[in-house]
């Protein structure tokens, strides 16, 4: 087996594995019951699947320009997915559309309570 054949085979295997993770993310979005678990399915396996797909494409094409472009795509995906997941979870928390009964730890409630200004006592009008 030559090096090119090996890289093509490895690229195909990594590509198929990445497609599996993307499929798992899509199934998780449909099947999971609440916002937080759907958010997890939308960010973690989909980003990992995309990284594997792009690695597979890089191994198959073996072109420096394509590899640089795919590194940029992976970098942007890894920067934006956590931020969007964080914003979705904060919005769901503040709207009350998350499963509060299923939460084991609620650190955000403590932090929000600490950040609220103290209530001022009513002033008496003289």
Backbone as a printed PyTorch tensor [residue, N CA C, xyz], in Angstrom:
tensor([[[  0.8500,  -1.1710,   0.0000],
         [  0.0000,   0.0000,   0.0000],
         [  0.8970,   1.2370,   0.0000]],

        [[  0.6290,   2.1140,  -0.9370],
         [  1.4340,   3.3300,  -1.0360],
         [  0.9550,   4.3690,  -0.0140]],

        [[  1.7280,   5.3990,   0.1210],
         [  1.3920,   6.4700,   1.0600],
         [  0.1060,   7.1720,   0.6390]],

        [[ -0.0760,   7.4060,  -0.6510],
         [ -1.2820,   8.0740,  -1.1360],
         [ -2.5240,   7.2240,  -0.8800]],

        [[ -2.4100,   5.9240,  -1.0770],
         [ -3.5440,   5.0450,  -0.7980],
         [ -3.8710,   5.0290,   0.6980]],

        [[ -2.8260,   5.0230,   1.5120],
         [ -3.0460,   5.0470,   2.9520],
         [ -3.7280,   6.3400,   3.3830]],

        [[ -3.2790,   7.4870,   2.8480],
         [ -3.8950,   8.7660,   3.1950],
         [ -5.3470,   8.8440,   2.7100]],

        [[ -5.6130,   8.2690,   1.5390],
         [ -6.9970,   8.2340,   1.0570],
         [ -7.8720,   7.3780,   1.9600]],

        [[ -7.3650,   6.2420,   2.3790],
         [ -8.1210,   5.3650,   3.2740],
         [ -8.3380,   6.0260,   4.6350]],

        [[ -7.2820,   6.6180,   5.1860],
         [ -7.4130,   7.2990,   6.4700],
         [ -8.3740,   8.4780,   6.3620]],

        [[ -8.2950,   9.2310,   5.2680],
         [ -9.2100,  10.3480,   5.0570],
         [-10.6550,   9.8910,   4.9670]],

        [[-10.8830,   8.7720,   4.2910],
         [-12.2430,   8.2370,   4.1860],
         [-12.7870,   7.7710,   5.5240]],

        [[-11.9500,   7.1260,   6.3080],
         [-12.3860,   6.6480,   7.6360],
         [-12.6950,   7.8260,   8.5490]],

        [[-11.8100,   8.8240,   8.5750],
         [-12.0270,   9.9980,   9.4240],
         [-13.2620,  10.7780,   8.9520]],

        [[-13.4510,  10.8560,   7.6490],
         [-14.6210,  11.5260,   7.0900],
         [-15.9060,  10.8200,   7.5030]],

        [[-15.9220,   9.5030,   7.4350],
         [-17.1120,   8.7380,   7.8410],
         [-17.3680,   8.8850,   9.3470]],

        [[-16.3150,   8.8930,  10.1390],
         [-16.4730,   9.0820,  11.5760],
         [-17.0250,  10.4770,  11.8890]],

        [[-16.5550,  11.4860,  11.1880],
         [-17.0850,  12.8350,  11.3620],
         [-18.5330,  12.9350,  10.9530]],

        [[-18.9120,  12.2560,   9.8810],
         [-20.3140,  12.2470,   9.4590],
         [-21.1840,  11.5700,  10.5090]],

        [[-20.6530,  10.5290,  11.1580],
         [-21.4020,   9.8720,  12.2280],
         [-21.6560,  10.8220,  13.3980]],

        [[-20.6420,  11.5910,  13.7800],
         [-20.8220,  12.5440,  14.8780],
         [-21.8130,  13.6410,  14.5010]],

        [[-21.7810,  14.1030,  13.2630],
         [-22.7570,  15.1030,  12.8220],
         [-24.1700,  14.5270,  12.8310]],

        [[-24.3080,  13.2680,  12.4440],
         [-25.6100,  12.6050,  12.4980],
         [-26.0780,  12.4570,  13.9420]],

        [[-25.1690,  12.1000,  14.8330],
         [-25.5250,  11.9830,  16.2500],
         [-25.9820,  13.3250,  16.8060]],

        [[-25.3540,  14.4130,  16.3900],
         [-25.7720,  15.7420,  16.8360],
         [-27.1670,  16.0760,  16.3320]],

        [[-27.4490,  15.7390,  15.0910],
         [-28.7780,  16.0030,  14.5300],
         [-29.8490,  15.1820,  15.2340]],

        [[-29.5460,  13.9270,  15.5200],
         [-30.5070,  13.0830,  16.2440],
         [-30.7160,  13.6240,  17.6580]],

        [[-29.6610,  14.0790,  18.2880],
         [-29.7790,  14.6610,  19.6220],
         [-30.6380,  15.9090,  19.6340]],

        [[-30.5360,  16.7300,  18.5990],
         [-31.3790,  17.9230,  18.5190],
         [-32.8560,  17.5700,  18.4290]],

        [[-33.1480,  16.4830,  17.7630],
         [-34.5420,  16.0810,  17.5970],
         [-35.0560,  15.3340,  18.8240]],

        [[-34.2260,  14.5080,  19.4190],
         [-34.6940,  13.5990,  20.4620],
         [-34.5910,  14.1210,  21.8890]],

        [[-33.6600,  15.0160,  22.1840],
         [-33.4790,  15.4550,  23.5650],
         [-34.6320,  16.3340,  24.0130]],

        [[-34.9880,  16.2700,  25.3060],
         [-36.2230,  16.8970,  25.7490],
         [-36.1500,  18.3920,  26.0700]],

        [[-35.0320,  18.8820,  26.5500],
         [-35.0150,  20.2690,  27.0040],
         [-33.9190,  21.0670,  26.3040]],

        [[-33.9220,  22.3600,  26.5690],
         [-33.0250,  23.2810,  25.8730],
         [-31.5620,  22.9880,  26.1680]],

        [[-31.2480,  22.7120,  27.4220],
         [-29.8440,  22.5200,  27.7840],
         [-29.2440,  21.2730,  27.1320]],

        [[-29.9840,  20.1910,  27.1050],
         [-29.4440,  18.9900,  26.4680],
         [-29.4000,  19.1370,  24.9470]],

        [[-30.3530,  19.8560,  24.3740],
         [-30.2980,  20.1140,  22.9320],
         [-29.1170,  21.0110,  22.5900]],

        [[-28.8520,  21.9780,  23.4640],
         [-27.7130,  22.8570,  23.2390],
         [-26.4140,  22.0500,  23.2630]],

        [[-26.3260,  21.1000,  24.1790],
         [-25.1530,  20.2470,  24.2480],
         [-24.9940,  19.4550,  22.9520]],

        [[-26.1050,  18.9180,  22.4540],
         [-26.0540,  18.1500,  21.2100],
         [-25.7240,  19.0400,  20.0140]],

        [[-26.1160,  20.2970,  20.0700],
         [-25.8520,  21.1930,  18.9420],
         [-24.4140,  21.6820,  18.9060]],

        [[-23.7430,  21.6960,  20.0450],
         [-22.3940,  22.2660,  20.0520],
         [-21.2920,  21.2170,  20.0540]],

        [[-21.3040,  20.3120,  21.0010],
         [-20.1450,  19.4150,  21.1560],
         [-19.9750,  18.4120,  20.0260]],

        [[-20.9310,  17.5080,  19.7750],
         [-20.6690,  16.5200,  18.7220],
         [-20.6430,  17.1240,  17.3240]],

        [[-21.3810,  18.1960,  17.1010],
         [-21.3590,  18.7740,  15.7540],
         [-20.0190,  19.4270,  15.4540]],

        [[-19.4270,  20.0950,  16.4320],
         [-18.1090,  20.6980,  16.2240],
         [-17.0580,  19.6050,  16.0350]],

        [[-17.1220,  18.5760,  16.8680],
         [-16.1610,  17.4710,  16.7280],
         [-16.3400,  16.7700,  15.3820]],

        [[-17.5950,  16.5820,  14.9700],
         [-17.8600,  15.9680,  13.6650],
         [-17.3270,  16.8150,  12.5270]],

        [[-17.5180,  18.1360,  12.6200],
         [-16.9990,  19.0160,  11.5780],
         [-15.4800,  18.9680,  11.5240]],

        [[-14.8390,  18.9470,  12.6820],
         [-13.3780,  18.8650,  12.7180],
         [-12.9150,  17.5730,  12.0500]],

        [[-13.5720,  16.4680,  12.3620],
         [-13.1800,  15.1990,  11.7350],
         [-13.4330,  15.2140,  10.2290]],

        [[-14.5560,  15.7760,   9.8020],
         [-14.8320,  15.8610,   8.3660],
         [-13.7550,  16.6850,   7.6670]],

        [[-13.3870,  17.8000,   8.2410],
         [-12.3820,  18.6490,   7.6040],
         [-10.9920,  18.0240,   7.6250]],

        [[-10.6840,  17.2660,   8.6730],
         [ -9.4210,  16.5190,   8.6740],
         [ -9.4320,  15.4590,   7.5800]],

        [[-10.5700,  14.7790,   7.4230],
         [-10.6830,  13.7830,   6.3610],
         [-10.5310,  14.3910,   4.9780]],

        [[-11.1260,  15.5550,   4.7690],
         [-10.9810,  16.2380,   3.4780],
         [ -9.5300,  16.6570,   3.2540]],

        [[ -8.8820,  17.1410,   4.2980],
         [ -7.4790,  17.5370,   4.1760],
         [ -6.5900,  16.3480,   3.8360]],

        [[ -6.8440,  15.2120,   4.4790],
         [ -6.0470,  14.0150,   4.1730],
         [ -6.2920,  13.5240,   2.7520]],

        [[ -7.5050,  13.6580,   2.2720],
         [ -7.8260,  13.1810,   0.9230],
         [ -7.2970,  14.1020,  -0.1650]],

        [[ -7.3930,  15.4060,   0.0440],
         [ -6.9830,  16.3460,  -1.0030],
         [ -5.4880,  16.6310,  -1.0030]],

        [[ -4.8770,  16.6770,   0.1950],
         [ -3.4400,  16.9080,   0.3170],
         [ -2.9700,  18.1660,  -0.4310]],

        [[ -3.6490,  19.2710,  -0.1750],
         [ -3.2950,  20.5480,  -0.7930],
         [ -3.1150,  21.5760,   0.3210]],

        [[ -2.0250,  22.3170,   0.2770],
         [ -1.7180,  23.2610,   1.3490],
         [ -2.7400,  24.3890,   1.4310]],

        [[ -3.1910,  24.8910,   0.3010],
         [ -4.1720,  25.9810,   0.3070],
         [ -5.4880,  25.5200,   0.9300]],

        [[ -5.9180,  24.3170,   0.5830],
         [ -7.1470,  23.7640,   1.1580],
         [ -6.9710,  23.5230,   2.6480]],

        [[ -5.8150,  23.0220,   3.0460],
         [ -5.5550,  22.7680,   4.4610],
         [ -5.5990,  24.0640,   5.2640]],

        [[ -5.0330,  25.1390,   4.7350],
         [ -5.0670,  26.4260,   5.4400],
         [ -6.4940,  26.9430,   5.5660]],

        [[ -7.2730,  26.8020,   4.5300],
         [ -8.6660,  27.2400,   4.5780],
         [ -9.4700,  26.4140,   5.5790]],

        [[ -9.2220,  25.1230,   5.6310],
         [ -9.9420,  24.2680,   6.5590],
         [ -9.5090,  24.5160,   8.0060]],

        [[ -8.2450,  24.8660,   8.2270],
         [ -7.8050,  25.2420,   9.5730],
         [ -8.5220,  26.5110,  10.0150]],

        [[ -8.7090,  27.4490,   9.1030],
         [ -9.4610,  28.6600,   9.4250],
         [-10.9150,  28.3240,   9.7710]],

        [[-11.5260,  27.4230,   9.0180],
         [-12.9170,  27.0280,   9.2960],
         [-13.0420,  26.3480,  10.6560]],

        [[-12.1010,  25.4860,  10.9920],
         [-12.1160,  24.8130,  12.2980],
         [-11.9230,  25.8250,  13.4160]],

        [[-11.0130,  26.7570,  13.2320],
         [-10.7580,  27.7670,  14.2570],
         [-11.9970,  28.6190,  14.5060]],

        [[-12.6360,  29.0630,  13.4500],
         [-13.8380,  29.8790,  13.6120],
         [-14.9710,  29.0840,  14.2600]],

        [[-15.0980,  27.8390,  13.8980],
         [-16.1410,  27.0010,  14.5040],
         [-15.8720,  26.7990,  15.9900]],

        [[-14.6330,  26.5800,  16.3570],
         [-14.3110,  26.3760,  17.7700],
         [-14.4360,  27.6580,  18.5810]],

        [[-14.3360,  28.7960,  17.9380],
         [-14.5170,  30.0590,  18.6420],
         [-15.9900,  30.4370,  18.7860]],

        [[-16.7940,  30.1360,  17.7820],
         [-18.1840,  30.5920,  17.8020],
         [-19.1460,  29.6180,  18.4700]],

        [[-18.9030,  28.3350,  18.4280],
         [-19.8400,  27.3640,  19.0100],
         [-19.9880,  27.5180,  20.5250]],

        [[-18.9230,  27.6800,  21.2950],
         [-19.1220,  27.8740,  22.7340],
         [-19.8480,  29.1670,  23.0760]],

        [[-19.5780,  30.2070,  22.3120],
         [-20.2410,  31.4820,  22.5740],
         [-21.7310,  31.3770,  22.2900]],

        [[-22.0810,  30.7700,  21.1730],
         [-23.5090,  30.6280,  20.8580],
         [-24.2030,  29.6990,  21.8510]],

        [[-23.5330,  28.6340,  22.2650],
         [-24.1130,  27.7550,  23.2780],
         [-24.3280,  28.4670,  24.5960]],

        [[-23.3780,  29.3090,  24.9720],
         [-23.5010,  30.0750,  26.2110],
         [-24.6820,  31.0440,  26.1270]],

        [[-24.8230,  31.7120,  25.0040],
         [-25.9210,  32.6620,  24.8540],
         [-27.2770,  31.9600,  24.8310]],

        [[-27.3550,  30.8080,  24.2060],
         [-28.6090,  30.0490,  24.1980],
         [-28.9650,  29.6110,  25.6110]],

        [[-27.9820,  29.1330,  26.3630],
         [-28.2760,  28.6730,  27.7210],
         [-28.6680,  29.8310,  28.6300]],

        [[-28.0290,  30.9730,  28.5080],
         [-28.4010,  32.1350,  29.3250],
         [-29.8130,  32.6070,  28.9910]],

        [[-30.1360,  32.6170,  27.7070],
         [-31.4750,  33.0450,  27.3040],
         [-32.5280,  32.0660,  27.8100]],

        [[-32.2620,  30.7870,  27.7000],
         [-33.2150,  29.7880,  28.2000],
         [-33.3640,  29.8940,  29.7070]],

        [[-32.2960,  30.1750,  30.4020],
         [-32.3600,  30.3100,  31.8580],
         [-33.2050,  31.5210,  32.2500]],

        [[-32.9370,  32.6350,  31.6120],
         [-33.6580,  33.8570,  31.9700],
         [-35.1230,  33.8100,  31.5460]],

        [[-35.4400,  33.0880,  30.4770],
         [-36.8310,  32.9490,  30.0400],
         [-37.5870,  31.8960,  30.8330]],

        [[-36.8630,  31.0510,  31.5450],
         [-37.4990,  29.9790,  32.3010],
         [-37.9000,  28.7880,  31.4480]],

        [[-37.2750,  28.6300,  30.2850],
         [-37.6150,  27.5210,  29.3980],
         [-36.6830,  26.3310,  29.5550]],

        [[-35.9340,  26.2830,  30.6360],
         [-35.0460,  25.1470,  30.8760],
         [-35.6320,  24.2970,  31.9930]],

        [[-35.1540,  23.0790,  32.1180],
         [-35.6670,  22.1360,  33.1000],
         [-34.9640,  22.3670,  34.4370]],

        [[-35.5370,  23.2320,  35.2670],
         [-34.9120,  23.5710,  36.5450],
         [-34.9640,  22.4000,  37.5200]],

        [[-35.9790,  21.5520,  37.4060],
         [-36.0930,  20.4110,  38.3150],
         [-35.0110,  19.3680,  38.0610]],

        [[-34.5510,  19.2630,  36.8360],
         [-33.5270,  18.2870,  36.4940],
         [-32.1180,  18.7590,  36.7540]],

        [[-31.9570,  20.0220,  37.1220],
         [-30.6150,  20.5670,  37.3610],
         [-30.0860,  20.1000,  38.7050]],

        [[-28.8510,  19.6830,  38.7210],
         [-28.2120,  19.2620,  39.9600],
         [-27.6200,  20.4690,  40.6780]],

        [[-26.9720,  21.3270,  39.9310],
         [-26.3380,  22.5210,  40.4840],
         [-26.8360,  23.7220,  39.6900]],

        [[-27.1540,  24.7970,  40.3940],
         [-27.6060,  26.0150,  39.7350],
         [-26.7270,  27.1710,  40.2000]],

        [[-25.5460,  27.2720,  39.6150],
         [-24.6060,  28.3260,  39.9970],
         [-25.0680,  29.6930,  39.5330]],

        [[-25.8120,  29.7340,  38.4360],
         [-26.2120,  31.0210,  37.8930],
         [-27.1920,  31.7400,  38.8100]],

        [[-28.0620,  31.0130,  39.5050],
         [-29.0140,  31.6570,  40.4170],
         [-28.2670,  32.3670,  41.5440]],

        [[-27.2460,  31.7240,  42.0700],
         [-26.4520,  32.3410,  43.1280],
         [-25.7210,  33.5760,  42.6120]],

        [[-25.1610,  33.4860,  41.4170],
         [-24.4380,  34.6220,  40.8560],
         [-25.3780,  35.7810,  40.5360]],

        [[-26.5540,  35.4700,  40.0090],
         [-27.5150,  36.5310,  39.7090],
         [-28.0300,  37.1920,  40.9810]],

        [[-28.2470,  36.4100,  42.0300],
         [-28.7090,  36.9810,  43.2950],
         [-27.6420,  37.8930,  43.9010]],

        [[-26.3980,  37.5210,  43.7420],
         [-25.3060,  38.3310,  44.2650],
         [-25.1230,  39.6220,  43.4700]],

        [[-25.4540,  39.6030,  42.1870],
         [-25.2140,  40.7790,  41.3530],
         [-26.3560,  41.7830,  41.3850]],

        [[-27.5150,  41.4010,  41.9120],
         [-28.6360,  42.3320,  41.9720],
         [-28.3640,  43.3880,  43.0380]],

        [[-28.7370,  44.6240,  42.7400],
         [-28.5160,  45.6670,  43.7480],
         [-29.4570,  45.4520,  44.9310]],

        [[-29.0000,  45.8000,  46.1290],
         [-29.8680,  45.6220,  47.2900],
         [-31.0610,  46.5720,  47.2140]],

        [[-32.1500,  46.1060,  47.7830],
         [-33.3420,  46.9510,  47.7650],
         [-33.1470,  48.1120,  48.7170]],

        [[-33.5500,  49.2720,  48.2580],
         [-33.4470,  50.4570,  49.1020],
         [-34.6990,  50.5610,  49.9730]],

        [[-34.5210,  50.9330,  51.2120],
         [-35.7090,  51.0890,  52.0620],
         [-36.5340,  52.2790,  51.5850]],

        [[-37.8420,  52.1660,  51.7280],
         [-38.6680,  53.2840,  51.2700],
         [-38.3860,  54.5320,  52.1080]],

        [[-38.3370,  55.6330,  51.4340],
         [-38.0920,  56.8980,  52.1240],
         [-39.4180,  57.4910,  52.5610]],

        [[-39.4060,  58.0960,  53.7110],
         [-40.6530,  58.7170,  54.1940],
         [-40.7070,  60.1620,  53.7090]],

        [[-41.8290,  60.5150,  53.2170],
         [-42.0100,  61.8870,  52.7230],
         [-42.3810,  62.7740,  53.9100]],

        [[-41.6630,  63.8590,  54.1120],
         [-41.9420,  64.7530,  55.2350],
         [-42.6860,  65.9700,  54.7820]]])
